[in-house]
């Protein structure tokens, strides 16, 4: 071997032995030697502190013009900046931040690091709140009505009558907004005043509030302290060089993420040395993506040449509002204020408007037209005498109660009551209403879209089977596997099967992200709920399962585990049961304990974490005993079959496991020699240091050196437990007429098995598969299903690739056929496809949809649906936080929908129509009165009578409708078919509206006619009789329309309302003829009018109930 070859070999061995799993890219300043990380003594031997400071201040020599060209700096000219400012375009750009605090490009100003969640200030509060209220037509209408009374020619009554209700509604809104904004302002002050230690250039720390933090500052953040700005983690007190991070305030996930310090900075002797090295961080432009980051850390020699370049990724970041869970860290601030990930993602979600609100809005528009037509009719009957257009406007003002201003207030109050009932329901504990504006929309759901893993199942994995082609084992064969492993580790080495089993159990114990937990470690000291969490995504399918890792107690040696996925915990625990124990794991090493008690140590050279795009994870390990380097990989079978060597048993075995409902993982390996690994490592580090196209280049290098022709080791199957009562719940929903679609990332066979075991597919019913790669093939399959399988009640299943073609080219045909199926399963479904399916169903069917899920990959589906349900579970809180309703398990949705949803919708429908009736009846009385008295524009009821009519006289009784229920809870559960009546939306339709209009016309007319012609000629007596009869009629009507006649709270509200009215007679003597009211003559006349107005309604309801009884009336209460 030549001298140069010997030198290269020495370099190879030295590199392999010293590699510590970091991404450092070494320069080639000195051939065959690793570049030295300069310490303070070394620097002092060359330059004194003054010279070094001058060097740091003069950064031009450290700038490479060619590199600067590819960085996404702000390169706009003044004109472009002016145009962007004028058009309101906010643009973001990358920056280079030196540890000295200097930033490039020079002169660039960055936003202040302040949190501002308040919406208003002292000056803008009133204008902005009023604008928000009056941008809606009907609020503006009431404002115009009130203002018109300041014009003498348009006055039709007391100013107070029209102004008071509007002022009341606005006052409530203003107080609520002010209260909420003051709370936000106080939270802002508290957050902006939090103190942090900033490392000054002289190596000392100073205490500053978070609002004073700037880009380029070096900040010390302690355990359990909030991260004040987006930072790069430079150093940590944790010996491993990594700290855990709580991100629940950022992404809703309850798991802890591991963040790595920059290796060069972590190797320094102290934090103060950060101020003595010349280094910079390039950070890409600010963006919303919280799971992505591209940057570089560069350390320079004092002569300006590059010493070290290290790639920075998400693993090196600390995002604002996350909390340090372990260790004390030093971080470099790269984004502040509105440029942080937290602020960029703080856009208010689009509010969902309920279908009932839309229907009431349409009815209100009709009422407005009716009011205008009635006003024109009154003037027309008077032959347009006088200034007729003034008369029209006056009549509009007199009939303005047709559109009741109290309608919105009462409905909003009702929704608050429904939300309270839901959250206080002990049968569905911990349920949270996050959107109180749509509880009644739960009352007419037609389609429920559900995730599988963690929603229909518990996301709790139990190892069931492993297969190696020629031999397979299940969980009952534990002793056999143990014997194989024990024999393989004996001195004799065992037979071929022993060695094959040993290799498989080894890969289970090595290829993962599981960490055994030391109860005394720093991140255990802050354990709050007995559970620890760690970030990753499930490997099965393309389900972006970011899970809660429950630390699980091992039955062996009291061992606790922290894992990235429950299926990983299941496999590692199985390996432990087979006597191969994961003894220890750090960032750089894994230690296994053999059945004989020996320790096997492996150096972790590289880890390739799972992503939803890759659907696999890999790890490169070097045995410290043998020096052997191996690449292990595991992933979904759809991906792994392309990476492993051709196999005649892989497809058959994975299909068999899937048919049993098991989640499958395929394991493979590749042996690497030192030369191949060295070449891979060099190219991979170069690729990871790129600014542009980094991800693609890293994937290319992996494919070239690692991910091809892997040796197939075997396949595992783990079982995901079903949620409690999920089978009963799905059957109840099906009986209620709700069609459930399961949207999952699992493979087709697994989805079929789960759909049968959960009873999503009814007993004895078939499942028709729609799987094709062509548009014509899909058409043919849909036609076959429609004409030959639909009548038999067969469910429909479609895979992700077929679904994509169907939605791209045949959306209407596919949705129309699928919606006729009793249930639909979409497998291999991407998160975006889930949302797309929901959107298409809404668009084509015009029916109400709900979506339920528990993970971040379900959020888009939840937001796309009319009603979003989020489960707090093993995948964290992301879905729960994005949903309208948060529940603990799937079975709760039956109570939520069938009981609370049904009641809320029925109550809101009755309440809204009753309030409209209340406004119509008094307007009809006014119209009849005006017609009787020469079409005059004189108000029959004025002042406190008008104000009291819709508030303290009738509001309590009318609002008590929100307490009504037609059947009890047990009946609803026993007969879920009752829900079907609501799905058609007949409780609030144009037909029911017209019925209430006819009621109001009859009752208003009869009250006014009888009060005027049959009894009295005195105006005040007519007013007293008519108003008393009107109030009594409204209260009696409440008792007529409620289902549960003997509800004590409703009866009490009616009694209190009547008492308030009669008490007010003596408080407001100017409005009543008190001596006449105290006479028998008054009472019998009021009684006759009230009976005349209510009895026909009662008789009509009784007759209709006999001819066409509602379904619920056939059941005993």
Number of C-alpha atoms within 10 A of each C-alpha: 7 7 8 9 10 11 13 14 16 12 17 17 14 14 16 18 13 9 17 17 16 18 22 22 21 18 15 13 12 9 11 15 13 15 15 11 16 18 14 16 8 11 16 12 8 11 13 10 13 9 12 18 17 10 18 23 14 11 15 11 13 21 13 12 9 8 9 13 10 10 18 16 18 16 11 10 8 9 9 11 16 12 11 14 12 9 9 9 10 8 12 14 16 19 25 23 23 25 23 21 19 19 21 18 16 9 8 10 9 14 13 17 23 21 20 16 15 15 16 17 12 6 8 10 15 13 10 14 17 13 11 10 15 15 10 10 11 18 17 14 16 22 16 12 21 21 14 19 21 11 8 8 11 18 17 19 19 15 16 17 19 25 17 15 21 18 14 11 15 16 12 12 15 17 11 12 16 17 12 13 18 16 13 16 19 13 16 16 14 11 19 19 15 15 17 22 18 22 21 16 18 10 15 12 16 13 13 15 17 23 20 14 22 21 25 22 23 29 29 22 22 20 19 17 17 20 22 30 31 26 26 29 27 25 28 26 18 18 11 13 22 26 27 23 28 26 22 17 15 18 19 19 29 26 29 26 20 18 21 26 26 26 19 21 23 23 13 17 11 12 21 17 16 23 20 21 24 23 24 24 25 22 25 20 20 21 18 14 11 16 10 11 17 20 24 20 25 21 25 18 16 19 9 16 15 19 21 20 23 24 25 25 19 16 18 22 26 25 22 22 22 22 24 25 25 24 22 18 22 25 28 27 24 30 27 26 24 20 23 25 22 24 18 15 16 13 8 6 8 7 9 15 12 17 17 19 18 11 14 19 13 13 19 18 15 13 19 19 12 15 23 19 14 19 22 20 15 23 21 14 12 15 10 15 11 10 8 15 14 13 22 22 19 25 29 21 27 26 25 22 22 24 26 22 21 20 20 15 13 19 21 16 16 25 23 18 16 27 25 14 13 24 17 14 15 10 10 19 14 15 24 22 21 17 19 19 22 28 29 27 23 26 25 27 27 23 23 22 26 25 25 25 28 25 26 29 21 18 24 20 21 20 22 20 19 25 22 20 16 8 11 16 16 14 14 10 12 15 12 12 23 22 16 21 29 20 18 22 18 11 7 8 13 17 11 11 15 19 17 19 24 25 16 22 23 19 21 25 26 23 24 24 23 23 22 19 21 13 12 8 12 16 22 16 12 13 12 8 6 10 15 22 26 27 24 24 22 25 26 24 26 25 27 24 29 24 30 29 27 22 21 21 14 14 11 12 7 8 18 19 21 25 29 28 29 25 25 24 28 21 26 29 26 21 25 24 17 22 22 25 24 26 19 17 20 15 19 17 18 21 18 22 17 20 19 11 11 10 16 15 20 23 23 23 22 20 19 13 16 21 17 19 10 15 23 26 19 23 20 25 26 22 16 14 10 9 15 14 22 19 22 26 28 26 24 24 23 17 15 23 19 13 20 22 13 13 12 8 12 21 12 12 21 25 18 16 23 23 18 17 24 28 26 29 23 25 27 26 25 19 16 19 11 16 13 12 21 17 13 18 21 16 19 21 20 21 21 26 23 17 20 14 10 17 13 12 17 18 14 16 20 17 12 10 17 24 22 16 15 22 18 22 21 24 24 25 27 26 21 23 16 20 19 14 14 22 18 15 21 24 19 19 24 20 16 24 20 24 22 24 27 24 32 27 26 28 27 22 19 23 27 24 17 24 25 18 17 20 17 28 27 20 9 9 13 16 20 18 17 20 17 19 13 11 14 11 14 21 17 13 15 21 15 14 21 16 9 11 18 19 11 9 17 22 25 27 25 24 23 22 15 21 26 19 16 22 17 10 12 16 17 16 15 19 20 14 15 23 18 16 22 21 25 25 26 28 27 24 26 24 21 13 19 27 22 17 24 24 17 18 22 18 12 14 14 10 16 21 26 26 30 31 33 36 30 26 25 31 26 20 29 29 24 21 25 23 24 29 31 31 28 26 24 26 33 25 26 27 32 31 21 22 29 23 27 28 25 19 25 25 20 19 26 22 19 21 23 26 24 23 26 27 23 28 26 23 26 26 22 20 22 24 22 23 25 25 24 26 23 28 26 29 24 24 27 23 26 20 21 19 15 14 11 11 18 17 25 17 20 21 22 17 16 15 18 21 18 17 20 22 15 16 26 25 19 19 25 27 22 21 23 25 17 20 20 17 18 13 15 10 15 19 17 10 16 19 19 21 23 19 17 18 19 14 16 12 19 21 17 13 11 14 18 11 14 19 19 15 19 24 19 19 27 25 22 20 28 26 18 20 24 20 11 9 16 15 11 10 11 15 21 20 20 23 29 28 24 23 24 25 20 23 22 25 23 16 18 23 19 15 16 20 15 17 15 10 15 10 14 24 17 14 19 25 14 16 23 20 12 15 20 13 11 18 17 13 11 12 10 10 19 20 16 15 8 14 18 10 10 10 11 17 16 11 19 25 16 14 25 24 15 17 24 19 11 14 16 13 11 10 14 13 11 11 12 9 9 9 12 13 10 16 12 8 12 8 13
